[in-house]
Amino acid sequence: MSHHDPTATAAPAPDPTRDPAQDPARDLVARDLVMTYGRSGRSSAAAPPALGGVDVTVRAGESLAVMGPSGSGKTTLLHVLAGILRPTGGQVLWRGRDIARMSDRERTVLRRRDFGFVFQQGMLLPELPAIENVALPLMLDGVSRSEASGRAAALFAPLGLAGLEKRRPGELSGGQAQRVAIARALVARPGVVFADEPTGALDQTTSAEVMQHLTQLAAHTGASLVVVTHDENVARWCHGVLRVRDGRIATGTVAAQASPGGAR
C-alpha cells in the first residue's frame, strides 16, 4: 500500500502485484492535507495544525489501519478523508473529483452513496428492528422499502446474524449490534468504509469476530476500508498501518501485513 502521492510529472510504472481489474479511479488519494482549528488560547498565534501536510493513498479494495496517540490527528484524518470535515488545505480525490471542493449537498450525497460508516457505539436507531436499521441508508436514497429490505436481509447470514432481523438494538449483544452496523455500512455497496474505533466497546474475543466479519465482507463487496484504532490486534486485520503523530505521518509506518488466522 502506498502512503505517498504519485508523481505529477510522469505516469507511474505498472505495478505487477496489482490486480489489473482494479480501477485506479477508485483509489482514495489525499494530497498535502492541512487542517487547523482556530486560535490557541489567548494568543493571536494560530493553533498547531491537527493535520500538517498529510499524503495518503488507500488503494481500491485494500484496508488501512490509522493509529496514533490521543490528539495525534487520526480521527481528524478520517473525517477529512470521509468528507465530514473540509480541510484547510490540500486535496482528497475520489473518482477523479476533489471532495474538499464539493458543495455540502454533494458531500452529503457522497457519504450516503459512496461511503459507509461504522462507529464505536454502532449508532443504531433503537426503535427500529435490525433489518430496518440496515435498510435505512437505501430508503433514504429513494430505494423502495421492499427492495431495501431484501438487500439488507441478504447480509444477515454472512455476518452470522440469521434469525435476528426483527430484533431491536436493545435485544442484541454488543458484538451483534456492531455486526448490524457493519451490514448498514455495506448495504449500499460503497467504495470506501470508514470505521472509527469499531471495536472500542468490545472485549478482545468479540473484537476479533467483528474485525473478521468487517474485513471479509468489505473484501467480498470490493470496498476499501479505513479503520481508526488504538488496538494493535485490530490493526493486524488490515493490509497496512498508517501511524500518525502530531498531525503528520510518523516514520516507521508499516506497509502490508497479514491478518491473524489467515482472514485475508
C-alpha positions as CSV (number, residue, x, y, z in Angstrom):
1,M,0.0,0.0,0.0
2,S,1.3,3.4,-0.9
3,H,1.1,6.2,1.6
4,H,2.6,8.9,-0.6
5,D,1.4,10.9,-3.6
6,P,2.0,9.6,-7.1
7,T,4.4,11.8,-9.1
8,A,2.6,14.6,-11.0
9,T,5.2,14.7,-13.8
10,A,5.2,11.2,-15.1
11,A,2.9,8.2,-15.2
12,P,3.7,5.6,-12.5
13,A,5.2,2.4,-13.7
14,P,2.8,-0.6,-13.8
15,D,2.5,-2.4,-10.6
16,P,3.0,-6.2,-11.3
17,T,1.4,-7.1,-8.0
18,R,-1.8,-5.2,-8.6
19,D,-4.9,-6.8,-9.9
20,P,-5.4,-5.3,-13.4
21,A,-9.2,-5.4,-12.8
22,Q,-8.8,-2.7,-10.2
23,D,-9.7,0.8,-11.3
24,P,-7.2,3.5,-10.1
25,A,-10.1,6.0,-10.1
26,R,-11.4,4.0,-7.1
27,D,-8.3,4.8,-5.1
28,L,-8.9,7.4,-2.3
29,V,-6.0,9.8,-2.6
30,A,-5.1,12.7,-0.1
31,R,-2.5,15.2,-1.1
32,D,-0.9,17.6,1.3
33,L,-3.8,17.7,3.7
34,V,-3.8,20.6,6.3
35,M,-6.4,21.1,9.0
36,T,-6.2,23.9,11.5
37,Y,-8.8,24.7,14.2
38,G,-9.0,28.4,15.1
39,R,-6.5,30.0,17.5
40,S,-4.6,28.8,20.5
41,G,-5.7,30.2,23.9
42,R,-5.3,33.9,24.5
43,S,-2.5,34.2,21.9
44,S,-3.2,35.5,18.4
45,A,-0.9,32.8,17.1
46,A,-2.5,30.1,15.1
47,A,-3.0,26.8,16.9
48,P,-0.8,23.9,15.8
49,P,-2.4,22.1,12.8
50,A,-4.4,19.0,13.5
51,L,-3.0,17.8,10.1
52,G,0.2,19.2,8.9
53,G,0.6,18.2,5.2
54,V,-0.5,14.6,5.1
55,D,-0.3,12.4,1.9
56,V,-2.0,9.0,1.9
57,T,-3.4,6.7,-0.8
58,V,-5.9,4.0,0.0
59,R,-5.9,1.5,-2.9
60,A,-9.2,0.1,-4.2
61,G,-10.2,-2.9,-2.2
62,E,-7.4,-2.6,0.4
63,S,-7.7,-1.9,4.2
64,L,-5.7,0.6,6.2
65,A,-5.5,1.0,9.9
66,V,-4.8,4.5,11.2
67,M,-3.1,4.5,14.6
68,G,-1.7,7.2,16.9
69,P,-1.9,8.6,20.4
70,S,-4.8,10.6,21.6
71,G,-4.7,14.0,19.9
72,S,-2.4,12.8,17.1
73,G,-4.9,13.7,14.3
74,K,-6.0,10.3,13.3
75,T,-9.7,10.9,13.8
76,T,-9.4,14.3,12.0
77,L,-7.7,12.5,9.1
78,L,-10.6,10.0,8.9
79,H,-13.2,12.8,9.0
80,V,-11.4,14.7,6.2
81,L,-11.0,11.6,4.1
82,A,-14.7,10.9,4.5
83,G,-15.9,14.4,3.6
84,I,-17.3,15.1,7.1
85,L,-14.8,17.9,7.6
86,R,-13.5,20.2,4.9
87,P,-9.7,20.6,5.1
88,T,-8.0,24.0,5.5
89,G,-5.7,23.0,2.6
90,G,-4.9,20.1,0.3
91,Q,-7.0,17.7,-1.8
92,V,-9.0,14.5,-1.2
93,L,-9.5,12.8,-4.6
94,W,-12.3,10.2,-5.2
95,R,-13.4,9.1,-8.6
96,G,-11.5,12.0,-10.1
97,R,-13.1,14.7,-8.0
98,D,-11.8,16.7,-5.1
99,I,-14.1,16.1,-2.2
100,A,-12.8,19.3,-0.5
101,R,-14.2,21.4,-3.3
102,M,-17.7,19.8,-3.3
103,S,-20.7,21.6,-2.0
104,D,-22.2,20.5,1.3
105,R,-25.1,18.8,-0.6
106,E,-22.7,16.9,-2.9
107,R,-20.7,15.7,0.1
108,T,-23.9,14.5,1.8
109,V,-24.8,12.5,-1.3
110,L,-21.3,11.1,-1.5
111,R,-21.4,9.9,2.1
112,R,-24.8,8.3,1.5
113,R,-23.9,6.5,-1.7
114,D,-20.1,6.0,-2.0
115,F,-19.0,5.9,1.7
116,G,-20.1,3.7,4.6
117,F,-19.5,4.3,8.3
118,V,-19.1,2.2,11.4
119,F,-18.8,4.0,14.7
120,Q,-17.6,2.8,18.1
121,Q,-21.1,2.6,19.6
122,G,-22.8,1.4,16.4
123,M,-25.2,4.4,16.3
124,L,-28.2,2.2,15.5
125,L,-31.7,3.6,15.9
126,P,-33.1,1.9,19.0
127,E,-36.8,2.0,17.9
128,L,-36.1,0.2,14.6
129,P,-35.6,-3.6,14.2
130,A,-32.2,-4.7,12.9
131,I,-33.3,-5.2,9.3
132,E,-34.7,-1.7,9.1
133,N,-31.6,-0.2,10.6
134,V,-29.6,-1.9,7.8
135,A,-32.1,-0.9,5.1
136,L,-32.3,2.7,6.2
137,P,-29.5,4.1,4.0
138,L,-31.1,2.7,0.9
139,M,-34.5,4.0,1.7
140,L,-33.1,7.5,2.4
141,D,-31.7,7.3,-1.1
142,G,-35.0,6.5,-2.6
143,V,-34.9,2.7,-2.8
144,S,-38.3,1.1,-2.1
145,R,-38.9,-0.5,1.3
146,S,-39.3,-4.0,-0.2
147,E,-36.1,-3.8,-2.3
148,A,-34.1,-2.2,0.5
149,S,-35.3,-4.8,3.0
150,G,-34.4,-7.6,0.5
151,R,-30.9,-6.3,0.0
152,A,-30.5,-5.8,3.8
153,A,-31.7,-9.3,4.6
154,A,-29.0,-10.8,2.3
155,L,-26.3,-9.5,4.6
156,F,-27.5,-11.1,7.8
157,A,-26.4,-14.7,7.2
158,P,-22.8,-13.8,6.0
159,L,-22.5,-11.8,9.3
160,G,-23.8,-14.6,11.5
161,L,-27.0,-12.7,12.2
162,A,-29.6,-15.0,10.6
163,G,-32.8,-15.0,12.7
164,L,-32.0,-11.7,14.3
165,E,-33.6,-9.5,11.6
166,K,-36.6,-8.4,13.8
167,R,-34.7,-7.8,17.0
168,R,-34.2,-4.2,18.1
169,P,-30.7,-3.0,19.1
170,G,-31.5,-3.3,22.8
171,E,-32.2,-7.0,22.3
172,L,-28.7,-7.6,20.7
173,S,-25.3,-8.2,22.3
174,G,-22.6,-5.7,21.7
175,G,-21.0,-7.8,19.0
176,Q,-24.3,-8.5,17.3
177,A,-25.2,-4.8,17.2
178,Q,-21.8,-3.9,15.8
179,R,-22.3,-6.5,13.0
180,V,-25.6,-5.0,12.2
181,A,-23.8,-1.6,12.0
182,I,-21.3,-3.3,9.5
183,A,-24.3,-4.5,7.4
184,R,-25.7,-1.0,7.4
185,A,-22.3,0.4,6.3
186,L,-22.1,-2.0,3.4
187,V,-25.7,-2.4,2.2
188,A,-25.3,0.3,-0.4
189,R,-22.1,-1.3,-1.7
190,P,-19.9,1.8,-1.0
191,G,-16.5,2.3,-2.4
192,V,-15.0,3.0,1.0
193,V,-16.0,2.1,4.5
194,F,-14.7,4.3,7.4
195,A,-14.6,2.7,10.8
196,D,-13.8,4.8,13.9
197,E,-12.7,2.6,16.8
198,P,-15.3,0.0,15.7
199,T,-14.3,-2.5,18.4
200,G,-13.5,0.1,21.2
201,A,-16.5,-1.0,23.3
202,L,-15.9,-4.8,22.8
203,D,-13.9,-7.5,24.6
204,Q,-10.9,-9.0,22.7
205,T,-12.7,-12.1,21.5
206,T,-15.8,-10.2,20.2
207,S,-13.4,-7.6,18.7
208,A,-11.7,-10.3,16.7
209,E,-15.0,-11.7,15.5
210,V,-16.2,-8.2,14.4
211,M,-13.0,-7.4,12.6
212,Q,-13.1,-10.7,10.8
213,H,-16.6,-10.0,9.6
214,L,-15.8,-6.4,8.7
215,T,-12.7,-7.2,6.6
216,Q,-14.1,-10.2,4.9
217,L,-17.4,-8.6,3.9
218,A,-15.6,-5.4,2.8
219,A,-13.3,-7.6,0.6
220,H,-16.3,-9.5,-0.7
221,T,-18.0,-6.3,-1.8
222,G,-14.8,-4.7,-3.1
223,A,-14.9,-1.9,-0.7
224,S,-11.7,-0.2,0.6
225,L,-11.6,0.1,4.4
226,V,-10.1,2.8,6.7
227,V,-10.0,1.9,10.4
228,V,-9.0,4.3,13.1
229,T,-7.9,2.2,16.1
230,H,-5.7,2.3,19.2
231,D,-5.6,-1.5,19.3
232,E,-2.6,-3.3,17.6
233,N,-4.7,-6.5,17.4
234,V,-7.3,-4.7,15.3
235,A,-4.7,-3.1,13.1
236,R,-3.3,-6.6,12.3
237,W,-6.5,-7.3,10.3
238,C,-5.7,-4.6,7.8
239,H,-3.4,-4.7,4.8
240,G,-1.4,-1.7,6.1
241,V,-0.9,0.5,9.1
242,L,-0.5,4.3,9.0
243,R,0.9,5.8,12.2
244,V,0.0,9.5,12.9
245,R,1.8,11.7,15.3
246,D,1.3,15.5,15.8
247,G,-0.7,15.7,12.6
248,R,1.9,14.1,10.4
249,I,2.7,10.6,9.2
250,A,5.2,9.1,11.6
251,T,8.3,7.4,10.4
252,G,8.3,3.6,10.6
253,T,4.9,3.2,9.1
254,V,4.3,-0.5,8.3
255,A,3.1,-1.5,4.8
256,A,1.3,-4.7,4.0
257,Q,0.9,-7.2,6.8
258,A,-1.1,-10.4,7.0
259,S,-4.3,-10.8,9.1
260,P,-4.4,-13.2,12.0
261,G,-5.9,-16.6,11.3
262,G,-5.4,-16.1,7.5
263,A,-8.5,-14.0,7.2
264,R,-7.0,-12.0,4.3
